[in-house]
């Protein structure tokens, strides 16, 4: 069992159960519905390399096997990239079996400085966010096992993330939210173009936070009038006050269009602030 070498930030005790509980990609298809028994879930931050491997195995199953991403990895059956060794890995486990059924990875400001960038920097020019980096974490590689896609697992992840932000005096989360290019059996960017044109009208950040894709999806050349809703996880972020930072990039390896998104704790709606920060006045 190999101890992680990078410093682990303050977090909840590893065995503490939490309520309700891509690429820099955020996996699509999560449905916010039934909640499991609170005691059925355990939320923890990975403390050893073998726990990180469990998260990487789940990511491979979701991104590689289920979504068909082309993953370059030196560890068969695991999604591994150069950012993993610098990230904190948040896990949701089944209490009874210990199986990892949900995960996020979190790149802190200090670790982003050590590795030289964030994953999102590889997809977008983030120059306009430079003044925020000291208080900004990157969320990525979020996924939930296909048998456990309900609101409980997602809320467990978010609860731990907001606690992490509060304890470490960080105020901004950002990352790439993925929209699948495969729709009704056909690979097309029409869905992503349509979602982008919807969200630019309703959830676009102020211009001082706009970023530019390095490999833009040609949204103006695509059909952007499809009456289709964003993936459930993106809708969840929007409910938490997240904003879209610009047009999507195309990620050919994951076969997705990635929307840059930012969520600030100050923008959290009152109902969610009361839920995630019950001790705040």
C-alpha positions as CSV (number, residue, x, y, z in Angstrom):
1,X,0.0,0.0,0.0
2,X,1.7,3.2,-1.2
3,X,1.2,6.4,0.7
4,X,0.5,9.4,-1.5
5,X,3.5,11.7,-1.7
6,X,1.8,15.0,-2.3
7,X,0.3,17.0,0.6
8,X,-3.4,16.2,1.3
9,X,-5.6,19.1,2.2
10,X,-7.9,19.2,5.3
11,X,-10.9,17.0,4.8
12,X,-13.6,15.0,6.6
13,X,-12.5,11.8,8.4
14,X,-12.0,9.0,5.9
15,X,-14.8,6.9,7.4
16,X,-17.4,9.6,8.1
17,X,-20.7,9.0,6.3
18,X,-22.1,12.2,4.6
19,X,-25.7,13.2,4.2
20,X,-27.4,12.4,0.8
21,X,-24.9,11.6,-0.5
22,X,-13.2,14.9,-17.4
23,X,-10.7,14.6,-18.9
24,X,-11.6,17.4,-16.7
25,X,-14.7,15.8,-18.0
26,X,-17.9,15.6,-16.1
27,X,-19.7,12.4,-17.0
28,X,-23.2,12.8,-18.6
29,X,-26.3,10.8,-17.8
30,X,-26.6,11.1,-14.1
31,X,-30.2,11.2,-13.0
32,X,-31.2,13.2,-9.9
33,X,-33.9,11.0,-8.5
34,X,-34.2,8.5,-5.6
35,X,-32.0,8.9,-2.5
36,X,-30.5,5.9,-0.9
37,X,-30.2,5.3,2.8
38,X,-27.7,7.8,4.1
39,X,-25.8,5.1,6.0
40,X,-25.3,3.2,2.7
41,X,-22.6,5.6,1.5
42,X,-19.2,6.6,2.8
43,X,-17.3,9.6,1.5
44,X,-13.5,9.7,1.8
45,X,-10.5,11.3,0.2
46,X,-8.0,8.8,-1.2
47,X,-5.0,8.3,1.2
48,X,-3.1,5.6,-0.6
49,X,-2.2,4.8,-4.2
50,X,-4.4,1.7,-4.2
51,X,-7.5,3.9,-3.5
52,X,-6.5,6.2,-6.4
53,X,-6.3,3.1,-8.6
54,X,-9.9,2.2,-7.6
55,X,-11.0,5.6,-8.8
56,X,-9.0,5.2,-12.0
57,X,-10.6,1.8,-12.7
58,X,-14.1,3.3,-12.3
59,X,-13.1,6.1,-14.7
60,X,-11.9,3.6,-17.3
61,X,-15.2,1.7,-17.0
62,X,-17.3,4.8,-17.5
63,X,-15.2,6.8,-20.0
64,X,-13.5,4.0,-21.9
65,X,-15.9,1.0,-21.9
66,X,-19.2,2.8,-21.6
67,X,-18.5,6.1,-23.5
68,X,-15.9,4.8,-25.9
69,X,-13.1,7.3,-25.1
70,X,-9.7,6.6,-26.5
71,X,-7.6,6.4,-23.3
72,X,-3.8,6.3,-23.4
73,X,-2.7,4.6,-20.2
74,X,0.2,2.6,-18.9
75,X,-2.0,0.8,-16.4
76,X,-4.4,-1.6,-18.3
77,X,-8.0,-1.1,-17.3
78,X,-7.4,2.2,-15.6
79,X,-7.7,5.8,-16.8
80,X,-4.4,7.5,-15.8
81,X,-3.0,10.8,-16.9
82,X,-0.2,13.1,-15.7
83,X,-2.4,15.2,-13.5
84,X,-3.5,12.3,-11.3
85,X,-0.4,12.3,-9.1
86,X,-1.0,16.0,-8.3
87,X,-4.7,15.7,-7.5
88,X,-6.8,15.0,-4.5
89,X,-9.2,12.1,-5.3
90,X,-12.7,12.2,-3.7
91,X,-14.4,8.8,-3.4
92,X,-17.9,7.7,-2.7
93,X,-18.1,4.1,-1.5
94,X,-20.8,1.6,-0.7
95,X,-20.5,1.2,3.1
96,X,-21.2,-2.5,3.0
97,X,-18.9,-3.6,0.2
98,X,-16.3,-0.8,0.1
99,X,-16.8,-0.5,-3.7
100,X,-16.0,2.9,-5.2
101,X,-19.1,4.0,-7.0
102,X,-18.4,7.7,-7.6
103,X,-15.4,10.0,-7.8
104,X,-14.1,13.4,-8.5
105,X,-10.5,14.6,-8.7
106,X,-9.5,18.0,-7.4
107,X,-6.5,20.0,-8.4
108,X,-5.7,22.6,-5.8
109,X,-3.9,25.9,-6.6
110,X,-0.6,24.8,-5.0
111,X,-0.6,21.6,-7.0
112,X,-1.6,23.3,-10.2
113,X,1.4,25.5,-9.8
114,X,3.6,22.4,-9.2
115,X,2.4,20.6,-12.4
116,X,2.4,23.8,-14.4
117,X,-1.2,24.0,-15.4
118,X,-4.6,22.6,-15.0
119,X,-6.2,20.0,-17.4
120,X,-8.6,22.8,-18.5
121,X,-5.6,24.8,-19.6
122,X,-5.0,22.1,-22.3
123,X,-8.5,22.8,-23.7
124,X,-8.9,26.5,-23.1
125,X,-7.0,29.7,-22.9
126,X,-7.7,30.6,-19.3
127,X,-5.9,34.0,-19.2
128,X,-8.9,35.9,-17.9
129,X,-9.0,33.7,-14.8
130,X,-5.4,34.3,-13.8
131,X,-6.3,36.6,-10.9
132,X,-8.6,33.9,-9.4
133,X,-6.1,31.0,-9.5
134,X,-4.9,31.4,-5.9
135,X,-8.5,30.6,-4.7
136,X,-9.6,28.3,-7.5
137,X,-9.6,24.5,-7.7
138,X,-10.2,22.5,-10.8
139,X,-12.8,19.7,-10.7
140,X,-12.4,16.8,-13.2
141,X,-12.8,13.2,-14.2
142,X,-16.2,13.1,-12.4
143,X,-18.1,9.9,-12.9
144,X,-20.6,7.6,-11.2
145,X,-21.0,3.9,-11.7
146,X,-23.9,3.1,-14.0
147,X,-25.8,1.2,-11.3
148,X,-25.7,4.1,-8.8
149,X,-26.7,7.2,-10.8
150,X,-29.1,8.8,-8.4
151,X,-29.1,12.1,-6.5
152,X,-27.6,10.5,-3.4
153,X,-24.2,9.8,-4.8
154,X,-24.0,13.2,-6.5
155,X,-25.0,15.1,-3.4
156,X,-22.5,13.2,-1.3
157,X,-19.7,14.3,-3.7
158,X,-20.9,17.9,-3.7
159,X,-21.2,18.0,0.1
160,X,-17.6,16.9,0.5
161,X,-16.4,19.3,-2.1
162,X,-18.1,22.3,-0.5
163,X,-16.7,21.2,2.9
164,X,-13.2,21.0,1.4
165,X,-13.6,24.5,-0.1
166,X,-14.8,26.0,3.2
167,X,-12.0,24.4,5.3
168,X,-9.3,25.5,3.0
169,X,-10.6,29.0,2.3
170,X,-11.1,28.5,-1.4
171,X,-14.0,30.1,-3.2
172,X,-14.0,29.0,-6.9
173,X,-14.4,25.7,-8.7
174,X,-14.0,25.3,-12.5
175,X,-13.8,22.5,-15.0
176,X,-14.9,21.1,-18.3
177,X,-18.5,19.8,-18.5
178,X,-18.8,17.2,-21.2
179,X,-21.6,16.8,-23.8
180,X,-21.5,13.5,-25.8
181,X,-21.0,13.8,-29.5
182,X,-22.9,10.5,-30.0
183,X,-26.6,11.2,-30.3
184,X,-29.2,8.6,-31.5
185,X,-26.4,6.5,-32.9
186,X,-24.9,9.3,-34.9
187,X,-21.7,11.2,-34.1
188,X,-22.6,14.9,-34.4
189,X,-22.0,18.2,-32.7
190,X,-25.6,19.4,-33.2
191,X,-26.6,18.6,-29.6
192,X,-23.6,20.4,-28.1
193,X,-24.2,23.4,-30.4
194,X,-27.9,23.5,-29.4
195,X,-27.1,23.3,-25.7
196,X,-24.4,26.1,-26.0
197,X,-26.9,28.4,-27.8
198,X,-29.4,27.8,-25.0
199,X,-27.0,28.4,-22.1
200,X,-25.3,31.4,-23.6
201,X,-28.7,33.2,-23.3
202,X,-29.3,32.2,-19.7
203,X,-26.1,31.2,-17.9
204,X,-23.2,32.9,-19.6
205,X,-20.7,34.4,-17.2
206,X,-19.7,38.1,-17.3
207,X,-17.3,38.9,-20.1
208,X,-14.3,39.3,-17.8
209,X,-14.4,35.6,-17.1
210,X,-14.8,34.4,-20.7
211,X,-12.3,31.8,-22.0
212,X,-11.4,30.6,-25.5
213,X,-11.3,27.0,-26.7
214,X,-8.0,25.8,-28.2
215,X,-9.8,23.4,-30.5
216,X,-13.2,25.0,-31.0
217,X,-16.3,23.0,-31.9
218,X,-17.6,24.8,-35.0
219,X,-20.9,25.7,-33.4
220,X,-22.0,28.2,-36.0
221,X,-21.8,25.6,-38.7
222,X,-23.9,23.1,-36.8
223,X,-27.7,22.8,-36.2
224,X,-28.2,24.7,-33.0
225,X,-31.9,24.6,-32.9
226,X,-32.5,21.1,-31.4
227,X,-35.0,21.2,-28.5
228,X,-32.8,19.2,-26.2
229,X,-31.9,19.7,-22.5
230,X,-28.4,19.8,-21.2
231,X,-27.1,16.6,-19.5
232,X,-28.4,16.1,-16.0
233,X,-25.0,16.8,-14.3
234,X,-24.7,20.2,-16.1
235,X,-28.3,21.0,-15.0
236,X,-27.2,20.2,-11.5
237,X,-24.3,22.6,-11.7
238,X,-26.5,25.4,-13.1
239,X,-28.9,24.9,-10.1
240,X,-25.9,25.5,-7.8
241,X,-25.2,28.8,-9.5
242,X,-22.6,27.8,-12.0
243,X,-21.9,29.8,-15.1
244,X,-20.7,28.9,-18.6
245,X,-17.4,30.6,-19.5
246,X,-17.6,30.4,-23.2
247,X,-18.1,28.2,-26.3
248,X,-17.3,24.5,-26.2
249,X,-14.1,22.8,-27.2
250,X,-13.9,19.6,-29.0
251,X,-12.2,16.7,-27.3
252,X,-11.5,14.0,-30.0
253,X,-10.1,11.5,-27.5
254,X,-13.3,11.5,-25.3
255,X,-15.5,12.2,-28.3
256,X,-17.2,15.0,-26.4
257,X,-17.8,18.7,-26.6
258,X,-16.6,20.3,-23.4
259,X,-18.1,23.4,-21.9
260,X,-16.0,25.5,-19.6
261,X,-17.9,26.1,-16.4
262,X,-17.2,28.0,-13.1
263,X,-19.0,27.8,-9.8
264,X,-18.3,30.2,-6.9
265,X,-19.4,29.5,-3.4
266,X,-20.7,33.1,-3.1
267,X,-23.2,32.4,-5.9
268,X,-24.6,29.3,-4.2
269,X,-28.4,29.8,-3.9
270,X,-29.7,30.2,-0.4
271,X,-31.4,26.8,-0.3
272,X,-28.2,24.9,-1.2
273,X,-26.1,27.2,1.1
274,X,-28.3,26.2,4.0
275,X,-27.9,22.5,3.0
276,X,-24.2,22.5,2.5
277,X,-23.2,25.1,5.1
278,X,-25.8,24.5,7.9
279,X,-23.6,26.3,10.5
280,X,-23.4,29.6,8.5
281,X,-25.6,32.5,9.7
